[in-house]
Amino acid sequence: MASRCGVTCEDFSFVEMTNFAKIVSVINTFKLLKSLTNIER
């Protein structure tokens, strides 16, 4: 899909994917911390 647009679209989608991955990892970290605090209680 991205290869059709050329380099600019590929770069943009790559940046979007890395930003999305960062957001997902942050959310997963919060979920992990919540579950850890729930276990401690």
DSSP file (Angstrom, degrees, kcal/mol; ACC not computed):
  #  RESIDUE AA STRUCTURE BP1 BP2  ACC     N-H-->O    O-->H-N    N-H-->O    O-->H-N    TCO  KAPPA ALPHA  PHI   PSI    X-CA   Y-CA   Z-CA
    1    1 A M    >>        0   0    0      0, 0.0     3,-0.6     0, 0.0     4,-0.6   0.000 360.0 360.0 360.0 -50.5    0.0    0.0    0.0
    2    2 A A  H >>  +     0   0    0      1,-0.2     4,-1.0     2,-0.2     3,-0.8   0.829 360.0  65.9 -72.0 -30.8    2.7    2.5    1.0
    3    3 A S  H 34 S+     0   0    0      1,-0.2    -1,-0.2     2,-0.2     7,-0.1   0.760  92.0  64.3 -65.4 -23.2    5.1    1.4   -1.8
    4    4 A R  H <4 S+     0   0    0     -3,-0.6    -1,-0.2     1,-0.2    -2,-0.2   0.897 100.9  49.4 -64.7 -39.9    2.6    2.8   -4.4
    5    5 A C  H << S-     0   0    0     -3,-0.8     2,-0.3    -4,-0.6     3,-0.2   0.784 108.7-129.9 -73.3 -26.2    3.0    6.4   -3.1
    6    6 A G     X  -     0   0    0     -4,-1.0     4,-1.7     1,-0.2    -1,-0.3  -0.728  48.5 -32.5 107.7-162.6    6.7    6.3   -3.2
    7    7 A V  H  > S+     0   0    0     -2,-0.3     4,-2.9     1,-0.2     5,-0.2   0.892 129.5  55.6 -68.0 -41.5    9.3    7.3   -0.6
    8    8 A T  H  > S+     0   0    0     -3,-0.2     4,-2.4     1,-0.2    -1,-0.2   0.923 110.2  44.7 -61.8 -45.3    7.4   10.1    1.1
    9    9 A C  H  > S+     0   0    0      2,-0.2     4,-2.8     1,-0.2    -1,-0.2   0.893 113.0  52.0 -65.8 -38.4    4.4    8.0    1.9
   10   10 A E  H  X S+     0   0    0     -4,-1.7     4,-2.3    -8,-0.3    -2,-0.2   0.926 110.8  47.4 -63.0 -44.1    6.6    5.2    3.1
   11   11 A D  H  X S+     0   0    0     -4,-2.9     4,-2.4     2,-0.2    -2,-0.2   0.920 113.1  48.9 -62.1 -43.1    8.5    7.6    5.4
   12   12 A F  H  X S+     0   0    0     -4,-2.4     4,-2.6    -5,-0.2    -2,-0.2   0.930 112.5  46.5 -63.8 -45.7    5.2    9.0    6.7
   13   13 A S  H  X S+     0   0    0     -4,-2.8     4,-2.6     1,-0.2    -1,-0.2   0.871 111.3  53.2 -65.9 -35.0    3.7    5.6    7.4
   14   14 A F  H  X S+     0   0    0     -4,-2.3     4,-2.4    -5,-0.2    -1,-0.2   0.919 110.3  47.0 -64.6 -42.7    6.9    4.5    9.1
   15   15 A V  H  X S+     0   0    0     -4,-2.4     4,-2.5     2,-0.2    -2,-0.2   0.917 112.5  50.2 -63.6 -43.1    6.8    7.5   11.4
   16   16 A E  H  X S+     0   0    0     -4,-2.6     4,-2.6     1,-0.2    -2,-0.2   0.915 110.5  49.9 -60.7 -42.8    3.1    6.8   12.1
   17   17 A M  H  X S+     0   0    0     -4,-2.6     4,-2.6     2,-0.2    -2,-0.2   0.910 111.2  47.8 -64.7 -42.0    3.9    3.2   12.9
   18   18 A T  H  X S+     0   0    0     -4,-2.4     4,-2.3     2,-0.2    -1,-0.2   0.908 113.0  48.5 -66.8 -40.3    6.8    4.1   15.3
   19   19 A N  H  X S+     0   0    0     -4,-2.5     4,-2.3     2,-0.2    -2,-0.2   0.915 112.7  48.6 -63.2 -41.8    4.6    6.7   17.0
   20   20 A F  H  X S+     0   0    0     -4,-2.6     4,-2.7     1,-0.2    -2,-0.2   0.905 110.3  51.3 -63.7 -41.7    1.8    4.1   17.3
   21   21 A A  H  X S+     0   0    0     -4,-2.6     4,-2.5     1,-0.2    -1,-0.2   0.894 109.4  50.6 -63.3 -39.2    4.2    1.5   18.7
   22   22 A K  H  X S+     0   0    0     -4,-2.3     4,-2.2     2,-0.2    -2,-0.2   0.932 111.5  47.6 -62.8 -45.1    5.4    4.0   21.3
   23   23 A I  H  X S+     0   0    0     -4,-2.3     4,-2.5     1,-0.2    -2,-0.2   0.920 112.6  49.1 -62.1 -44.0    1.8    4.8   22.3
   24   24 A V  H  X S+     0   0    0     -4,-2.7     4,-2.8     1,-0.2    -1,-0.2   0.912 110.7  49.9 -63.1 -42.6    1.0    1.0   22.6
   25   25 A S  H  X S+     0   0    0     -4,-2.5     4,-2.2     2,-0.2    -1,-0.2   0.885 110.9  49.8 -64.9 -37.4    4.1    0.3   24.6
   26   26 A V  H  X S+     0   0    0     -4,-2.2     4,-2.3     2,-0.2    -2,-0.2   0.930 112.1  47.5 -64.9 -44.8    3.2    3.2   27.0
   27   27 A I  H  X S+     0   0    0     -4,-2.5     4,-2.4     1,-0.2    -2,-0.2   0.921 112.3  49.7 -62.0 -43.9   -0.4    1.9   27.4
   28   28 A N  H  X S+     0   0    0     -4,-2.8     4,-2.5     1,-0.2    -1,-0.2   0.883 109.1  52.7 -62.8 -37.7    0.9   -1.7   28.0
   29   29 A T  H  X S+     0   0    0     -4,-2.2     4,-2.6     2,-0.2    -1,-0.2   0.917 109.5  48.4 -64.0 -42.8    3.3   -0.3   30.6
   30   30 A F  H  X S+     0   0    0     -4,-2.3     4,-2.5     2,-0.2    -2,-0.2   0.913 111.6  50.0 -62.7 -42.1    0.5    1.4   32.4
   31   31 A K  H  X S+     0   0    0     -4,-2.4     4,-2.5     2,-0.2    -2,-0.2   0.912 111.1  49.5 -61.9 -42.3   -1.6   -1.8   32.3
   32   32 A L  H  X S+     0   0    0     -4,-2.5     4,-2.4     2,-0.2    -2,-0.2   0.922 111.2  48.5 -63.5 -44.6    1.4   -3.8   33.7
   33   33 A L  H  X S+     0   0    0     -4,-2.6     4,-2.5     1,-0.2    -1,-0.2   0.908 111.4  50.7 -62.3 -41.6    1.9   -1.3   36.5
   34   34 A K  H  X S+     0   0    0     -4,-2.5     4,-2.1     1,-0.2    -2,-0.2   0.928 111.4  47.4 -61.5 -45.1   -1.9   -1.4   37.3
   35   35 A S  H  X S+     0   0    0     -4,-2.5     4,-1.9     1,-0.2    -1,-0.2   0.879 111.4  51.6 -66.0 -36.5   -1.9   -5.2   37.4
   36   36 A L  H  X S+     0   0    0     -4,-2.4     4,-2.1     2,-0.2    -1,-0.2   0.918 110.5  47.5 -65.9 -42.6    1.3   -5.2   39.6
   37   37 A T  H  X S+     0   0    0     -4,-2.5     4,-1.5     1,-0.2    -1,-0.2   0.860 110.5  53.1 -67.5 -33.3   -0.3   -2.8   42.1
   38   38 A N  H  < S+     0   0    0     -4,-2.1    -1,-0.2    -5,-0.2    -2,-0.2   0.882 108.8  49.5 -67.2 -37.2   -3.4   -4.9   42.1
   39   39 A I  H  < S+     0   0    0     -4,-1.9    -2,-0.2     1,-0.2    -1,-0.2   0.897 108.3  53.5 -67.4 -40.0   -1.4   -8.0   43.0
   40   40 A E  H  <        0   0    0     -4,-2.1    -1,-0.2     1,-0.3    -2,-0.2   0.849 360.0 360.0 -65.1 -33.4    0.4   -6.2   45.8
   41   41 A R     <        0   0    0     -4,-1.5    -1,-0.3    -5,-0.1    -2,-0.2   0.489 360.0 360.0 -71.9 360.0   -2.8   -5.1   47.5
